Amino acid sequence: MHSWSFHQLGSFIACKARQAGIALIHVDPAYTSRQCSACGHTDRANRPEQAVFSCTSCGFAEHADVNAARNIAARGVAGWAVSHAA
């Protein structure tokens, strides 16, 4: 599994989702680890350490991976809404 490229892994996931009838939304992960999931402020200084996220604007603090996952989920919801707009 470690020898798979990200593109190949994405293709496998897309194929399995299609087979299961599950919608798949592609999300741009750029800056998700630097963006505050509470207020949206994006700054390199929001990541003082590898595992630490601390917003320099609103003070929100969270594990960096959890914060990034929240941002990715929010982008997925927004992408779903745009793709299914009337």
For each residue, the residues with C-beta under 8 A, 3 or more apart:
1: 4
2:
3:
4: 1 8 9 12
5: 8 9
6: 9 10
7: 10 11
8: 4 5 11 12
9: 4 5 6 12 13
10: 6 7 13 14
11: 7 8 14 15
12: 4 8 9 15 16
13: 9 10 16 17 24
14: 10 11 17 18 24
15: 11 12 18 19
16: 12 13 19 20
17: 13 14 20 22 23 24
18: 14 15 21 22 24
19: 15 16
20: 16 17
21: 18
22: 17 18
23: 17 80
24: 13 14 17 18
25: 76 79 80 83
26: 79
27: 72 75 76 79
28: 75
29: 32 68 72
30:
31: 34 35 42
32: 29 35 68 71 72 75
33: 47 53 64 67 68
34: 31 42 43 44 46 47
35: 31 32 40 41 42 46 67 71
36: 39 40 41 42 46 53 55 57 58 60 67
37: 60 62 67 70 71 74
38: 55 58 60
39: 36 55 57 58 60
40: 35 36
41: 35 36 46 55 56 57 58
42: 31 34 35 36 46
43: 34 46 55 56 57
44: 34 47
45: 48 56
46: 34 35 36 41 42 43 53 54 55 56
47: 33 34 44 50 52 53 64
48: 45 52 54
49: 52 64
50: 47 64
51: 63 64 65
52: 47 48 49 61 63 64
53: 33 36 46 47 60 61 62 63 64 66 67 68
54: 46 48 59 60 61
55: 36 38 39 41 43 46 58 59 60 61
56: 41 43 45 46
57: 36 39 41 43
58: 36 38 39 41 55
59: 54 55
60: 36 37 38 39 53 54 55
61: 52 53 54 55
62: 37 53 66 67 70
63: 51 52 53 66 67
64: 33 47 49 50 51 52 53 67 68
65: 51 68 69
66: 53 62 63 69 70
67: 33 35 36 37 53 62 63 64 70 71
68: 29 32 33 53 64 65 71 72
69: 65 66 72 73
70: 37 62 66 67 73 74
71: 32 35 37 67 68 74 75
72: 27 29 32 68 69 75 76
73: 69 70 76 77
74: 37 70 71 77 78
75: 27 28 32 71 72 78 79
76: 25 27 72 73 79 80
77: 73 74 80 81
78: 74 75 81 82
79: 25 26 27 75 76 82 83
80: 23 25 76 77 83 84
81: 77 78 84 85
82: 78 79 85
83: 25 79 80
84: 80 81
85: 81 82
86:
